[in-house]
Amino acid sequence: MPRFQIYDGKSDPNFHVGLYLNAMALYTGNEPLFCKVFPSSFGEVASDWFHKLSKGIVKTWEGLTEMFVARFVTNKLQPLRVDALMALKIGEDESPELKVTTFEKFPKQCLLFLFQKCSSSSSSLTLFCVFILLLDTGEAVIKLPENVTIPAVLMFGDSIVDTGNNNNLETIFKVNYPPYGKDFISGIPTGRFCNGKVPSDFFVEELGIKELLPAYLDPNLQSDDLATGVNFASGGAGFDPLTSELASVISLSDQIELFKEYIARLKGVVGEERAITILANSLYVVVAGSNDITNTYFNNPIRKLHFDVPSYTDLMVNSASNVVQELYGLGARRIGVFGVPPIGCLPSQRTLAGGLLRNCAKIYNEAATLFNTKLSVMLNSLNHKLPHARMVYIDAYNLPLDLIRNPRKYGFEISNKGCCGTGIVEVAFLCSFTCPNVSEYVFWDSFHLTQKAYRIIVHQILEKDITSFI
C-alpha cells in the first residue's frame, strides 16, 4: 500500500480526497479497497468521526467521500478573485521563479483553483504548479506589525455576524434553510443571514487565522476551534435587552455568559496560562444596534412611550458600555464595536418609511448617527479609564452608505432592493426565490448585505482600524 498524507481534520476535505486518489492511482476501479483503506489516511479527529458512523452505512466509495466532505465541509477552501486568477497567464518560455511573487499575492483560497487550472496545463508547467501548491498557505491579507499576533476572533452581536447560533432556537430569526447559503460552501445553509459568508468569516480570513468563524452553539464545534475563536452572536439581538426578548434570541448578556463557559473550556484545552494569553491578545468584535432602532424603537410602541430618540440612544450606549466593560473584566483588551449602519437605507426601511419613492428614511439614519457619535465618545473615554484597553469605534455607517449611493464604484448595479424575493421587504422565511445574478446586488435580502458587499466592507475596516488595536 502507498503512504498517505494524514488528514488532520482542519484542512480542505476535497483536497485530501484528491491526494488520496492520486496515491491510490494503481488501484483505480477497486472501490471496496478504496473504502477499506481510506480510514488509514485519517488523523485522530477524522478517525473518531469514522468509528462513530453507524454500522453498514458505508456502501460505496462515492457515499463515503460525500459523508467525509460533508462532515469537514467548514474547512473547504473557496476561490477568491476569480476574475484576477483567470487573467493570470503562465508563459511556456517563462521561468517559475519570475511567477512566484505574482501568485504569492493571493490568499490560500486560490490554491484549489490553481490546482484545477494546473491539472489541465501542459506538462512543461507541472513542476511550476506543484511548486505553487506547496507555497505556505497561511498568508494573511491584512499584515500585522512584527511581533504582534491576533490568535483568535471572538464575535458578539446580531444577524449581521451570526454564523448559526440561532439554528436550534424557537424563533423566527433563523435562516438555516434555502435560499440562504446558496453561494456558501457547497450551497449549504448554515444559519448565516446571507447568500454566503458574513463579516465574522471575513475577519478571521483577512487576518489569516482560519477560513470561517464557527458558531459557539454549533453541535459540531471542535475543541481545536476554541483557541482560534468562535462566534456568540445571535440574529435579532440588540443592546436594548427588550430587543432580544421580543425576538426570542440570545441577548448580549447571555452571549457573555456563553463566553464565560467558553473561557473554562479553553483553559481545559490549552491550559490556564496560554488561555490568558489568547484572551488578552484576541480581537473581540461587537455588532449590534440596528434591531434596537428599526424594530424595538420605531416599530414597537413600548419604547416610544417612554423614550425619545436621544434618550433611547443613551440607553443603547449605556448597555454597550456595560458589555465592553464586562468583556474587559473577563480578560479582553482589543475590543471593536461597530456603529449602526445607515439603516434608513435598508430596502425594508425604504419600503416601510421611505414614502412612495422608497427614499432612505431620514429619521432612521439620524438616530443611527446620533448613537454612533455617543458610542465613539464612550469608547474613547473607556480607553483613558481602563489600563491597556484598546477599544475601537468601527465606522460601519459611511462605507456602506457609499456602496448604496455609488454601487457601480464597487462593482454593483442595484442597491435599493435585495436579491431575495421582490427585494423590498422579504427576509428570513419570506425569501422564496432569488435574483438571477446576486453579484449585481449590494443587499441579499431586505435587511442584510451580500457576501460580496461584506467582503469589501470588512477588508476596508481592517485596513483602516487594525493598527488601533495594537
VOPAGU-2260 file (C-alpha; in pm, 1 decimal, decimal comma):
REM VOPAGU-2260
SITE   aa  ch    i         X         Y         Z
SITE  MET   A    0       0,0       0,0       0,0
SITE  PRO   A    1     117,5     355,7     -69,9
SITE  ARG   A    2     194,3     606,8     204,5
SITE  PHE   A    3     -76,3     868,1     264,2
SITE  GLN   A    4     -78,6    1223,4     387,8
SITE  ILE   A    5    -267,6    1210,6     717,6
SITE  TYR   A    6    -581,8    1424,0     734,4
SITE  ASP   A    7    -571,1    1648,6    1042,3
SITE  GLY   A    8    -939,9    1746,8    1045,2
SITE  LYS   A    9    -856,7    2110,9     969,4
SITE  SER   A   10    -769,1    2124,9     600,7
SITE  ASP   A   11    -987,7    2104,5     290,7
SITE  PRO   A   12   -1153,4    1758,8     272,2
SITE  ASN   A   13   -1180,4    1767,5    -107,4
SITE  PHE   A   14    -809,6    1833,6    -135,1
SITE  HIS   A   15    -738,0    1535,6      90,3
SITE  VAL   A   16    -960,6    1311,5    -121,0
SITE  GLY   A   17    -764,8    1426,7    -427,1
SITE  LEU   A   18    -432,7    1340,7    -261,4
SITE  TYR   A   19    -568,9    1000,5    -160,7
SITE  LEU   A   20    -691,6     923,0    -512,8
SITE  ASN   A   21    -354,7    1019,9    -653,3
SITE  ALA   A   22    -176,9     789,3    -407,9
SITE  MET   A   23    -418,2     504,9    -493,6
SITE  ALA   A   24    -393,6     552,0    -869,7
SITE  LEU   A   25    -265,5     195,5    -923,5
SITE  TYR   A   26    -584,7      57,9    -768,9
SITE  THR   A   27    -834,0     267,2    -967,7
SITE  GLY   A   28   -1164,8      82,3   -1006,8
SITE  ASN   A   29   -1132,7    -120,5    -687,6
SITE  GLU   A   30   -1398,1      62,8    -483,6
SITE  PRO   A   31   -1409,4    -184,7    -191,4
SITE  LEU   A   32   -1034,9    -140,9    -145,0
SITE  PHE   A   33   -1067,1     238,0    -167,5
SITE  CYS   A   34   -1327,5     230,5     111,1
SITE  LYS   A   35   -1129,2     -11,2     327,2
SITE  VAL   A   36    -800,6     177,3     304,2
SITE  PHE   A   37    -930,6     537,4     317,4
SITE  PRO   A   38    -955,4     549,4     701,9
SITE  SER   A   39    -582,2     474,4     723,6
SITE  SER   A   40    -525,9     827,7     592,0
SITE  PHE   A   41    -719,4     979,7     883,7
SITE  GLY   A   42    -576,0    1158,5    1183,6
SITE  GLU   A   43    -735,8    1146,6    1527,0
SITE  VAL   A   44   -1033,7    1377,0    1459,9
SITE  ALA   A   45   -1134,9    1208,3    1133,9
SITE  SER   A   46   -1079,2     862,1    1282,8
SITE  ASP   A   47   -1311,0     945,0    1573,2
SITE  TRP   A   48   -1574,9    1059,0    1323,9
SITE  PHE   A   49   -1536,5     744,8    1111,2
SITE  HIS   A   50   -1560,1     499,7    1400,2
SITE  LYS   A   51   -1881,2     666,6    1519,5
SITE  LEU   A   52   -2057,3     603,1    1188,1
SITE  SER   A   53   -2346,1     358,8    1202,8
SITE  LYS   A   54   -2254,5       3,9    1108,8
SITE  GLY   A   55   -2326,5     -68,4     742,5
SITE  ILE   A   56   -2375,1     297,2     646,0
SITE  VAL   A   57   -2075,7     290,6     409,1
SITE  LYS   A   58   -2196,6     119,4      93,1
SITE  THR   A   59   -1998,6     288,2    -185,1
SITE  TRP   A   60   -1678,7     487,2    -228,6
SITE  GLU   A   61   -1884,1     782,9    -353,1
SITE  GLY   A   62   -2106,3     765,8     -46,1
SITE  LEU   A   63   -1807,9     754,4     187,7
SITE  THR   A   64   -1641,9    1056,9      31,6
SITE  GLU   A   65   -1969,9    1250,7      35,5
SITE  MET   A   66   -2008,2    1185,6     409,1
SITE  PHE   A   67   -1642,3    1274,0     470,8
SITE  VAL   A   68   -1665,0    1603,4     281,5
SITE  ALA   A   69   -1998,2    1691,1     444,4
SITE  ARG   A   70   -1850,0    1633,0     793,1
SITE  PHE   A   71   -1548,2    1856,5     733,9
SITE  VAL   A   72   -1710,8    2097,0     488,8
SITE  THR   A   73   -1637,0    2404,6     702,3
SITE  ASN   A   74   -1268,5    2357,0     618,9
SITE  LYS   A   75   -1329,6    2364,3     244,3
SITE  LEU   A   76   -1133,5    2634,2      67,6
SITE  GLN   A   77   -1322,6    2876,3    -152,0
SITE  PRO   A   78   -1167,4    3050,2    -453,7
SITE  LEU   A   79   -1133,9    3428,1    -436,0
SITE  ARG   A   80   -1099,7    3693,2    -701,9
SITE  VAL   A   81   -1167,0    3454,6    -985,6
SITE  ASP   A   82   -1151,4    3733,0   -1240,2
SITE  ALA   A   83    -798,1    3813,5   -1132,9
SITE  LEU   A   84    -698,9    3449,0   -1133,1
SITE  MET   A   85    -837,5    3395,2   -1480,7
SITE  ALA   A   86    -633,8    3686,9   -1604,1
SITE  LEU   A   87    -308,6    3530,1   -1490,8
SITE  LYS   A   88    -113,6    3363,5   -1769,4
SITE  ILE   A   89     193,8    3145,7   -1739,5
SITE  GLY   A   90     411,6    3168,1   -2045,9
SITE  GLU   A   91     573,7    2848,2   -2166,1
SITE  ASP   A   92     904,8    3033,0   -2201,5
SITE  GLU   A   93     892,8    3198,9   -1857,3
SITE  SER   A   94    1080,0    3058,6   -1559,3
SITE  PRO   A   95     883,4    2963,9   -1248,4
SITE  GLU   A   96    1094,7    3199,3   -1036,2
SITE  LEU   A   97     954,0    3500,7   -1220,9
SITE  LYS   A   98     598,3    3397,0   -1137,8
SITE  VAL   A   99     622,3    3314,3    -767,2
SITE  THR   A  100     571,3    3669,5    -641,9
SITE  THR   A  101     260,6    3705,0    -856,2
SITE  PHE   A  102      90,0    3402,5    -705,4
SITE  GLU   A  103     203,3    3476,7    -350,6
SITE  LYS   A  104     -30,4    3779,1    -355,8
SITE  PHE   A  105    -334,6    3553,5    -345,6
SITE  PRO   A  106    -464,1    3401,2     -21,6
SITE  LYS   A  107    -488,4    3030,6      31,9
SITE  GLN   A  108    -842,6    3001,1    -104,9
SITE  CYS   A  109    -688,1    3027,5    -450,6
SITE  LEU   A  110    -493,6    2702,9    -423,4
SITE  LEU   A  111    -776,2    2472,7    -528,0
SITE  PHE   A  112    -845,6    2693,2    -827,0
SITE  LEU   A  113    -478,3    2677,9    -922,5
SITE  PHE   A  114    -478,7    2302,6    -875,0
SITE  GLN   A  115    -766,2    2269,2   -1118,6
SITE  LYS   A  116    -600,1    2500,6   -1369,5
SITE  CYS   A  117    -267,2    2325,2   -1334,2
SITE  SER   A  118    -417,3    1980,3   -1382,2
SITE  SER   A  119    -523,2    2080,0   -1732,7
SITE  SER   A  120    -198,6    2261,2   -1819,6
SITE  SER   A  121      77,4    2138,3   -2045,1
SITE  SER   A  122     334,6    1903,1   -1895,5
SITE  SER   A  123     607,5    2166,8   -1903,5
SITE  LEU   A  124     416,3    2361,1   -1637,2
SITE  THR   A  125     365,5    2070,4   -1399,0
SITE  LEU   A  126     671,7    2140,5   -1186,4
SITE  PHE   A  127     574,2    2504,8   -1150,4
SITE  CYS   A  128     220,6    2415,3   -1047,3
SITE  VAL   A  129     342,4    2172,0    -782,9
SITE  PHE   A  130     575,4    2441,8    -650,5
SITE  ILE   A  131     290,2    2692,5    -624,0
SITE  LEU   A  132      70,9    2440,5    -440,6
SITE  LEU   A  133     349,6    2383,3    -188,6
SITE  LEU   A  134     376,5    2752,4    -100,6
SITE  ASP   A  135     283,0    2847,9     253,2
SITE  THR   A  136     -96,2    2859,6     276,3
SITE  GLY   A  137    -130,6    3068,5     591,1
SITE  GLU   A  138     -87,2    3406,1     423,5
SITE  ALA   A  139    -294,6    3680,8     582,5
SITE  VAL   A  140    -446,8    3954,6     369,3
SITE  ILE   A  141    -406,0    4211,9     647,7
SITE  LYS   A  142     -44,9    4239,5     761,1
SITE  LEU   A  143      28,5    4288,3    1131,5
SITE  PRO   A  144     345,8    4452,0    1259,5
SITE  GLU   A  145     634,0    4225,6    1356,8
SITE  ASN   A  146     595,2    4053,1    1694,5
SITE  VAL   A  147     220,6    4127,7    1700,7
SITE  THR   A  148     -29,2    3843,8    1686,4
SITE  ILE   A  149    -405,7    3814,2    1695,9
SITE  PRO   A  150    -457,5    3446,7    1781,6
SITE  ALA   A  151    -837,3    3446,3    1775,1
SITE  VAL   A  152   -1151,6    3642,6    1697,8
SITE  LEU   A  153   -1445,7    3639,6    1941,0
SITE  MET   A  154   -1768,5    3774,1    1795,3
SITE  PHE   A  155   -2079,0    3907,8    1973,0
SITE  GLY   A  156   -2391,3    4067,8    1831,7
SITE  ASP   A  157   -2677,1    4018,6    1589,4
SITE  SER   A  158   -2767,9    3873,6    1248,7
SITE  ILE   A  159   -2502,6    4072,8    1063,9
SITE  VAL   A  160   -2242,2    3842,0    1217,4
SITE  ASP   A  161   -2437,0    3536,1    1341,5
SITE  THR   A  162   -2298,5    3214,5    1188,7
SITE  GLY   A  163   -2564,6    2975,7    1314,8
SITE  ASN   A  164   -2624,6    3017,3    1688,7
SITE  ASN   A  165   -2999,9    3058,0    1633,1
SITE  ASN   A  166   -3041,6    2732,2    1442,4
SITE  ASN   A  167   -3183,9    2538,5    1735,5
SITE  LEU   A  168   -3378,0    2821,3    1898,1
SITE  GLU   A  169   -3756,0    2855,2    1890,7
SITE  THR   A  170   -3751,4    3181,9    1695,7
SITE  ILE   A  171   -3839,4    3312,9    1351,8
SITE  PHE   A  172   -3498,1    3482,7    1349,2
SITE  LYS   A  173   -3308,5    3193,7    1192,2
SITE  VAL   A  174   -3216,2    3107,3     835,6
SITE  ASN   A  175   -3082,3    2751,9     826,8
SITE  TYR   A  176   -3273,9    2680,7     507,1
SITE  PRO   A  177   -3252,2    2777,0     137,3
SITE  PRO   A  178   -3207,4    3010,5     -35,8
SITE  TYR   A  179   -2978,1    3133,0     242,8
SITE  GLY   A  180   -2629,5    2995,1     188,6
SITE  LYS   A  181   -2680,4    2944,2    -185,7
SITE  ASP   A  182   -2326,6    3072,2    -250,5
SITE  PHE   A  183   -2174,8    2927,5      65,2
SITE  ILE   A  184   -1961,3    2613,5      63,4
SITE  SER   A  185   -2149,8    2350,7    -139,9
SITE  GLY   A  186   -2460,3    2573,6    -121,7
SITE  ILE   A  187   -2527,7    2468,9     237,6
SITE  PRO   A  188   -2749,7    2694,7     454,7
SITE  THR   A  189   -2570,6    2724,8     789,7
SITE  GLY   A  190   -2773,1    2991,9     967,4
SITE  ARG   A  191   -2578,2    3282,5     816,8
SITE  PHE   A  192   -2812,0    3566,9     717,9
SITE  CYS   A  193   -2655,6    3594,8     374,1
SITE  ASN   A  194   -2603,5    3418,6      43,2
SITE  GLY   A  195   -2254,0    3321,6     160,5
SITE  LYS   A  196   -2000,7    3434,9     416,5
SITE  VAL   A  197   -2069,2    3709,3     669,8
SITE  PRO   A  198   -1834,0    3962,5     836,2
SITE  SER   A  199   -1736,0    3714,7    1109,9
SITE  ASP   A  200   -1584,3    3485,9     848,2
SITE  PHE   A  201   -1404,5    3766,4     669,8
SITE  PHE   A  202   -1244,0    3887,8     992,4
SITE  VAL   A  203   -1069,5    3554,9    1051,7
SITE  GLU   A  204    -998,1    3507,5     681,8
SITE  GLU   A  205    -839,1    3850,1     634,7
SITE  LEU   A  206    -627,6    3805,7     947,9
SITE  GLY   A  207    -505,8    3466,9     824,7
SITE  ILE   A  208    -647,5    3281,2    1126,0
SITE  LYS   A  209    -885,1    3038,0     954,1
SITE  GLU   A  210   -1148,5    3026,8     683,4
SITE  LEU   A  211   -1468,9    3050,2     887,4
SITE  LEU   A  212   -1569,8    3160,0    1236,1
SITE  PRO   A  213   -1787,3    2879,7    1377,7
SITE  ALA   A  214   -2094,6    2936,7    1590,5
SITE  TYR   A  215   -2023,7    2852,5    1953,1
SITE  LEU   A  216   -2351,0    2656,4    1972,7
SITE  ASP   A  217   -2272,4    2451,4    1661,8
SITE  PRO   A  218   -2303,0    2088,0    1777,6
SITE  ASN   A  219   -2009,4    2001,8    1551,0
SITE  LEU   A  220   -1777,1    2260,8    1706,8
SITE  GLN   A  221   -1429,5    2113,1    1752,3
SITE  SER   A  222   -1212,5    2171,1    2059,2
SITE  ASP   A  223    -934,4    2283,4    1826,6
SITE  ASP   A  224   -1151,9    2576,4    1718,0
SITE  LEU   A  225   -1160,8    2728,3    2066,1
SITE  ALA   A  226    -804,0    2860,7    2051,2
SITE  THR   A  227    -864,8    3046,2    1723,1
SITE  GLY   A  228   -1204,2    3193,3    1802,4
SITE  VAL   A  229   -1576,8    3131,9    1797,3
SITE  ASN   A  230   -1894,7    3329,2    1746,1
SITE  PHE   A  231   -2156,2    3403,8    2012,7
SITE  ALA   A  232   -2375,2    3637,8    1802,0
SITE  SER   A  233   -2747,7    3577,0    1771,4
SITE  GLY   A  234   -2963,8    3712,8    1491,3
SITE  GLY   A  235   -3226,0    3954,5    1626,3
SITE  ALA   A  236   -3024,8    4059,3    1933,6
SITE  GLY   A  237   -2960,0    4419,7    2037,3
SITE  PHE   A  238   -2810,5    4643,6    2303,5
SITE  ASP   A  239   -3157,8    4700,9    2445,3
SITE  PRO   A  240   -3247,5    4384,4    2645,0
SITE  LEU   A  241   -3606,5    4415,9    2522,2
SITE  THR   A  242   -3489,3    4367,7    2161,8
SITE  SER   A  243   -3359,4    4014,8    2226,3
SITE  GLU   A  244   -3658,3    3932,3    2446,2
SITE  LEU   A  245   -3908,6    4027,4    2175,3
SITE  ALA   A  246   -3718,1    3818,9    1918,2
SITE  SER   A  247   -3671,3    3517,3    2149,2
SITE  VAL   A  248   -3297,3    3508,5    2080,2
SITE  ILE   A  249   -2973,5    3515,5    2280,0
SITE  SER   A  250   -2926,5    3851,9    2447,0
SITE  LEU   A  251   -2585,9    4016,0    2473,5
SITE  SER   A  252   -2578,8    3939,6    2845,6
SITE  ASP   A  253   -2646,9    3573,1    2770,1
SITE  GLN   A  254   -2381,4    3580,6    2497,9
SITE  ILE   A  255   -2134,9    3690,9    2764,6
SITE  GLU   A  256   -2248,0    3400,0    2982,7
SITE  LEU   A  257   -2165,2    3168,9    2693,2
SITE  PHE   A  258   -1828,6    3344,4    2667,6
SITE  LYS   A  259   -1760,8    3262,4    3034,1
SITE  GLU   A  260   -1837,1    2899,3    2957,4
SITE  TYR   A  261   -1602,4    2923,2    2658,0
SITE  ILE   A  262   -1320,0    3052,4    2881,2
SITE  ALA   A  263   -1349,9    2746,6    3104,4
SITE  ARG   A  264   -1346,3    2516,4    2801,2
SITE  LEU   A  265   -1048,3    2699,5    2652,2
SITE  LYS   A  266    -848,7    2657,5    2973,3
SITE  GLY   A  267    -929,8    2289,3    2965,7
SITE  VAL   A  268    -791,7    2258,5    2613,5
SITE  VAL   A  269    -481,1    2480,3    2619,4
SITE  GLY   A  270    -411,7    2533,4    2989,7
SITE  GLU   A  271    -469,7    2841,6    3204,2
SITE  GLU   A  272    -151,7    3030,5    3115,6
SITE  ARG   A  273    -195,8    3005,1    2739,2
SITE  ALA   A  274    -568,8    3075,8    2770,9
SITE  ILE   A  275    -495,5    3405,0    2947,3
SITE  THR   A  276    -253,3    3500,0    2667,5
SITE  ILE   A  277    -508,7    3412,6    2399,5
SITE  LEU   A  278    -781,7    3612,6    2574,0
SITE  ALA   A  279    -560,3    3919,0    2612,9
SITE  ASN   A  280    -441,9    3922,2    2251,0
SITE  SER   A  281    -757,2    3817,2    2067,9
SITE  LEU   A  282    -979,1    4056,0    1875,8
SITE  TYR   A  283   -1327,8    4099,8    2021,3
SITE  VAL   A  284   -1595,9    4242,4    1793,1
SITE  VAL   A  285   -1942,6    4359,0    1897,5
SITE  VAL   A  286   -2203,5    4424,3    1627,1
SITE  ALA   A  287   -2546,8    4540,7    1744,0
SITE  GLY   A  288   -2789,0    4832,5    1744,9
SITE  SER   A  289   -2970,9    4800,8    1413,4
SITE  ASN   A  290   -3251,7    4587,8    1557,8
SITE  ASP   A  291   -3288,9    4825,7    1851,4
SITE  ILE   A  292   -3363,4    5125,6    1631,3
SITE  THR   A  293   -3558,9    4961,3    1348,1
SITE  ASN   A  294   -3760,4    4704,7    1543,9
SITE  THR   A  295   -3773,9    4791,7    1912,5
SITE  TYR   A  296   -3794,5    5170,6    1888,1
SITE  PHE   A  297   -3960,2    5276,3    1562,6
SITE  ASN   A  298   -4179,1    4970,0    1504,8
SITE  ASN   A  299   -4286,8    4897,0    1861,2
SITE  PRO   A  300   -4486,5    5135,8    2082,2
SITE  ILE   A  301   -4340,7    5015,2    2413,6
SITE  ARG   A  302   -4015,1    5211,2    2397,8
SITE  LYS   A  303   -4155,2    5517,8    2217,1
SITE  LEU   A  304   -4395,5    5574,2    2509,1
SITE  HIS   A  305   -4105,6    5625,9    2747,4
SITE  PHE   A  306   -3815,8    5747,3    2533,3
SITE  ASP   A  307   -3744,8    5998,4    2263,0
SITE  VAL   A  308   -3458,8    5924,7    2020,0
SITE  PRO   A  309   -3184,0    6098,3    2226,7
SITE  SER   A  310   -3280,2    5919,2    2548,5
SITE  TYR   A  311   -3319,6    5584,2    2370,5
SITE  THR   A  312   -2974,0    5611,1    2215,7
SITE  ASP   A  313   -2846,2    5687,3    2568,3
SITE  LEU   A  314   -2999,5    5357,1    2682,0
SITE  MET   A  315   -2824,7    5178,7    2394,7
SITE  VAL   A  316   -2487,0    5337,1    2468,2
SITE  ASN   A  317   -2512,1    5258,1    2838,9
SITE  SER   A  318   -2579,6    4895,1    2750,1
SITE  ALA   A  319   -2287,4    4891,2    2505,0
SITE  SER   A  320   -2065,3    5033,5    2778,9
SITE  ASN   A  321   -2168,7    4756,1    3016,6
SITE  VAL   A  322   -2095,7    4492,6    2751,9
SITE  VAL   A  323   -1743,3    4609,4    2670,6
SITE  GLN   A  324   -1655,0    4664,9    3036,6
SITE  GLU   A  325   -1771,2    4314,6    3123,5
SITE  LEU   A  326   -1559,8    4175,5    2839,0
SITE  TYR   A  327   -1265,0    4377,1    2969,2
SITE  GLY   A  328   -1318,3    4231,1    3315,1
SITE  LEU   A  329   -1303,2    3881,2    3163,9
SITE  GLY   A  330    -965,2    3945,1    3002,1
SITE  ALA   A  331   -1046,1    4119,7    2673,6
SITE  ARG   A  332    -826,9    4413,8    2573,3
SITE  ARG   A  333    -872,0    4456,1    2197,0
SITE  ILE   A  334   -1241,2    4533,2    2152,8
SITE  GLY   A  335   -1401,0    4675,6    1840,4
SITE  VAL   A  336   -1761,6    4794,1    1843,4
SITE  PHE   A  337   -1946,1    4852,9    1517,1
SITE  GLY   A  338   -2150,5    5165,2    1479,5
SITE  VAL   A  339   -2501,6    5125,2    1341,6
SITE  PRO   A  340   -2507,9    5126,4     958,9
SITE  PRO   A  341   -2731,8    5359,3     753,4
SITE  ILE   A  342   -3040,9    5160,4     846,5
SITE  GLY   A  343   -3273,6    5412,8     685,8
SITE  CYS   A  344   -3137,2    5295,0     351,1
SITE  LEU   A  345   -3207,8    4926,5     410,4
SITE  PRO   A  346   -3454,9    4805,7     146,3
SITE  SER   A  347   -3707,7    4713,8     417,6
SITE  GLN   A  348   -3690,3    5055,9     582,8
SITE  ARG   A  349   -3715,4    5233,6     246,4
SITE  THR   A  350   -4036,5    5039,3     191,6
SITE  LEU   A  351   -4177,5    5099,8     538,3
SITE  ALA   A  352   -4072,3    5460,2     595,7
SITE  GLY   A  353   -3928,4    5599,9     271,2
SITE  GLY   A  354   -4250,6    5711,2     106,2
SITE  LEU   A  355   -4377,6    5622,7    -240,7
SITE  LEU   A  356   -4034,3    5672,8    -395,4
SITE  ARG   A  357   -3872,5    5446,1    -134,4
SITE  ASN   A  358   -3609,2    5702,1     -41,1
SITE  CYS   A  359   -3377,2    5644,3     253,8
SITE  ALA   A  360   -3570,9    5701,7     576,7
SITE  LYS   A  361   -3408,4    6011,9     723,0
SITE  ILE   A  362   -3523,2    5968,1    1083,7
SITE  TYR   A  363   -3370,6    5619,0    1099,7
SITE  ASN   A  364   -3034,7    5742,6     972,9
SITE  GLU   A  365   -3041,5    6037,4    1211,4
SITE  ALA   A  366   -3096,5    5801,3    1503,2
SITE  ALA   A  367   -2808,8    5584,3    1381,6
SITE  THR   A  368   -2565,9    5875,7    1352,3
SITE  LEU   A  369   -2665,4    6008,1    1696,0
SITE  PHE   A  370   -2599,3    5669,1    1852,4
SITE  ASN   A  371   -2269,3    5634,9    1664,9
SITE  THR   A  372   -2144,1    5970,7    1790,8
SITE  LYS   A  373   -2224,8    5879,5    2150,8
SITE  LEU   A  374   -2074,3    5532,1    2110,0
SITE  SER   A  375   -1745,4    5673,3    1980,4
SITE  VAL   A  376   -1719,9    5917,1    2272,7
SITE  MET   A  377   -1795,4    5643,1    2524,8
SITE  LEU   A  378   -1528,6    5406,3    2386,2
SITE  ASN   A  379   -1269,6    5683,1    2382,1
SITE  SER   A  380   -1349,6    5758,4    2745,4
SITE  LEU   A  381   -1306,7    5393,6    2847,1
SITE  ASN   A  382    -969,5    5380,6    2671,6
SITE  HIS   A  383    -845,9    5652,9    2905,6
SITE  LYS   A  384   -1003,4    5489,2    3210,1
SITE  LEU   A  385    -908,5    5121,3    3168,9
SITE  PRO   A  386    -538,3    5020,0    3162,1
SITE  HIS   A  387    -417,0    4860,9    2835,7
SITE  ALA   A  388    -763,5    4885,6    2681,5
SITE  ARG   A  389    -777,7    4913,8    2302,5
SITE  MET   A  390   -1144,8    4987,6    2246,0
SITE  VAL   A  391   -1212,4    5097,4    1891,4
SITE  TYR   A  392   -1520,1    5253,9    1736,7
SITE  ILE   A  393   -1566,0    5088,1    1396,6
SITE  ASP   A  394   -1738,7    5309,3    1142,2
SITE  ALA   A  395   -1999,2    5086,6     980,1
SITE  TYR   A  396   -2201,3    5381,9     852,0
SITE  ASN   A  397   -2006,9    5572,9     588,9
SITE  LEU   A  398   -1865,2    5295,0     369,7
SITE  PRO   A  399   -2197,3    5105,0     344,5
SITE  LEU   A  400   -2366,1    5436,5     263,8
SITE  ASP   A  401   -2117,2    5493,3     -16,2
SITE  LEU   A  402   -2185,5    5142,8    -152,7
SITE  ILE   A  403   -2555,5    5223,9    -152,2
SITE  ARG   A  404   -2516,2    5566,3    -313,4
SITE  ASN   A  405   -2247,5    5465,8    -563,1
SITE  PRO   A  406   -2290,1    5094,0    -629,6
SITE  ARG   A  407   -2104,7    5091,7    -962,4
SITE  LYS   A  408   -1796,1    5230,1    -794,0
SITE  TYR   A  409   -1769,7    4894,2    -615,8
SITE  GLY   A  410   -1886,3    4666,1    -895,3
SITE  PHE   A  411   -2259,3    4656,0    -814,3
SITE  GLU   A  412   -2566,0    4760,4   -1010,2
SITE  ILE   A  413   -2856,4    4755,1    -762,3
SITE  SER   A  414   -2859,6    4897,0    -410,5
SITE  ASN   A  415   -3221,5    4989,4    -330,9
SITE  LYS   A  416   -3354,4    4634,7    -307,1
SITE  GLY   A  417   -3228,7    4289,8    -220,6
SITE  CYS   A  418   -3169,1    3985,2    -437,3
SITE  CYS   A  419   -3413,5    3775,7    -235,9
SITE  GLY   A  420   -3779,8    3780,5    -342,6
SITE  THR   A  421   -3902,3    4119,1    -460,5
SITE  GLY   A  422   -3613,8    4265,1    -263,1
SITE  ILE   A  423   -3819,9    4533,6     -93,3
SITE  VAL   A  424   -3947,4    4362,5     221,2
SITE  GLU   A  425   -3855,1    3991,7     232,3
SITE  VAL   A  426   -3623,4    3849,2     495,7
SITE  ALA   A  427   -3583,4    3504,0     651,8
SITE  PHE   A  428   -3877,1    3268,8     579,0
SITE  LEU   A  429   -4033,7    3521,6     339,9
SITE  CYS   A  430   -3748,7    3463,1      93,6
SITE  SER   A  431   -3877,2    3203,9    -150,6
SITE  PHE   A  432   -3683,5    3289,0    -468,4
SITE  THR   A  433   -3377,5    3488,2    -567,8
SITE  CYS   A  434   -3245,5    3712,2    -842,3
SITE  PRO   A  435   -3052,2    3559,9   -1134,9
SITE  ASN   A  436   -2724,6    3741,6   -1059,1
SITE  VAL   A  437   -2652,2    3814,9    -693,1
SITE  SER   A  438   -2315,8    3975,5    -775,8
SITE  GLU   A  439   -2504,5    4281,7    -902,9
SITE  TYR   A  440   -2668,6    4343,8    -564,5
SITE  VAL   A  441   -2544,5    4523,5    -255,7
SITE  PHE   A  442   -2821,6    4360,4     -49,0
SITE  TRP   A  443   -2901,4    3991,3     -22,4
SITE  ASP   A  444   -3241,7    4033,1     142,9
SITE  SER   A  445   -3422,3    4344,8     260,3
SITE  PHE   A  446   -3201,9    4377,5     571,5
SITE  HIS   A  447   -2865,7    4208,1     508,7
SITE  LEU   A  448   -2587,0    4265,6     259,8
SITE  THR   A  449   -2443,2    4015,4      13,9
SITE  GLN   A  450   -2122,8    3822,8      67,7
SITE  LYS   A  451   -1954,3    4042,1    -193,1
SITE  ALA   A  452   -2050,3    4362,8     -11,1
SITE  TYR   A  453   -1945,1    4225,6     327,7
SITE  ARG   A  454   -1604,9    4128,4     190,3
SITE  ILE   A  455   -1540,1    4483,6      67,2
SITE  ILE   A  456   -1652,6    4639,1     395,4
SITE  VAL   A  457   -1453,1    4412,5     626,6
SITE  HIS   A  458   -1136,7    4450,0     420,8
SITE  GLN   A  459   -1154,9    4827,8     433,5
SITE  ILE   A  460   -1242,4    4828,2     804,0
SITE  LEU   A  461    -939,9    4616,4     889,3
SITE  GLU   A  462    -707,3    4816,5     666,3
SITE  LYS   A  463    -821,1    5134,9     840,5
SITE  ASP   A  464    -854,5    5021,6    1201,1
SITE  ILE   A  465    -618,4    4727,8    1263,4
SITE  THR   A  466    -337,7    4946,2    1399,0
SITE  SER   A  467    -573,8    5092,1    1659,0
SITE  PHE   A  468    -592,7    4750,9    1827,3
SITE  ILE   A  469    -217,9    4713,7    1877,6
